[in-house]
Amino acid sequence: MGVTADIRTTLYCADCRNCKLQVWENDDKLDELTKRGYIVQDKQSKAFYLVRCTWTKDTVFQPQRLIKCEGRQPVNE
């Protein structure tokens, strides 16, 4: 699988049409930004990612811990 597909397997909102991913390669400067909770490091691929939601029109804070979203619209529906 690709890096994006691997990341999506861990996200609650992965199958939502509002979920947009931005992914970066490993970079020392991104380590500092992970402390804010918006940019997350994927443990398996060592890549960094950020999740944007087009429903809230904002960045998702700690997307790997999200368990419920009222705006979730699965792509298959």
C-alpha positions as CSV (number, residue, x, y, z in Angstrom):
1,M,0.0,0.0,0.0
2,G,1.0,3.6,-0.4
3,V,1.7,6.0,2.5
4,T,-1.7,7.7,2.2
5,A,-3.5,4.4,2.2
6,D,-1.6,3.2,5.3
7,I,-2.4,6.4,7.2
8,R,-6.1,6.2,6.2
9,T,-6.4,2.8,7.8
10,T,-5.8,4.4,11.3
11,L,-8.3,7.3,10.9
12,Y,-11.9,7.4,11.9
13,C,-12.7,9.8,9.1
14,A,-10.7,8.0,6.4
15,D,-13.8,7.1,4.3
16,C,-15.4,10.5,4.6
17,R,-15.7,12.6,1.5
18,N,-14.8,15.7,3.7
19,C,-11.5,14.2,4.8
20,K,-8.4,15.6,3.0
21,L,-4.8,14.5,3.8
22,Q,-1.6,16.4,3.3
23,V,1.5,14.2,3.7
24,W,5.2,15.2,4.1
25,E,8.4,13.1,4.1
26,N,10.4,12.9,7.3
27,D,11.9,16.3,8.3
28,D,13.5,17.4,11.5
29,K,11.6,20.7,11.5
30,L,8.2,18.9,11.5
31,D,9.0,17.2,14.8
32,E,8.5,20.6,16.5
33,L,5.1,21.1,14.9
34,T,3.8,17.8,16.1
35,K,3.6,19.2,19.6
36,R,0.7,21.4,18.5
37,G,-1.3,18.3,17.6
38,Y,-2.2,19.3,14.0
39,I,0.7,17.6,12.3
40,V,1.0,13.9,13.2
41,Q,3.8,11.5,12.6
42,D,2.8,8.1,11.2
43,K,4.7,5.5,13.2
44,Q,5.0,2.9,10.3
45,S,6.0,5.1,7.4
46,K,7.7,7.9,9.4
47,A,5.8,10.4,7.3
48,F,4.0,13.4,8.7
49,Y,0.4,14.2,7.9
50,L,-2.2,16.8,8.5
51,V,-6.0,16.2,8.1
52,R,-8.3,19.0,6.8
53,C,-12.1,18.7,7.0
54,T,-14.1,20.5,4.3
55,W,-17.2,20.2,6.5
56,T,-15.7,22.3,9.4
57,K,-13.3,24.1,7.0
58,D,-10.6,23.6,9.5
59,T,-7.7,21.4,10.4
60,V,-8.6,18.4,12.6
61,F,-6.8,18.4,16.0
62,Q,-5.3,15.0,16.8
63,P,-7.1,13.2,14.0
64,Q,-5.7,9.8,15.1
65,R,-7.8,10.1,18.3
66,L,-11.1,11.1,16.7
67,I,-14.0,8.8,17.6
68,K,-17.1,10.7,16.5
69,C,-17.9,13.4,13.9
70,E,-21.4,14.7,13.1
71,G,-20.4,15.8,9.7
72,R,-19.1,12.5,8.5
73,Q,-20.3,11.6,5.0
74,P,-19.0,8.2,3.9
75,V,-18.0,8.0,0.3
76,N,-20.0,4.8,-0.3
77,E,-23.3,6.3,0.7
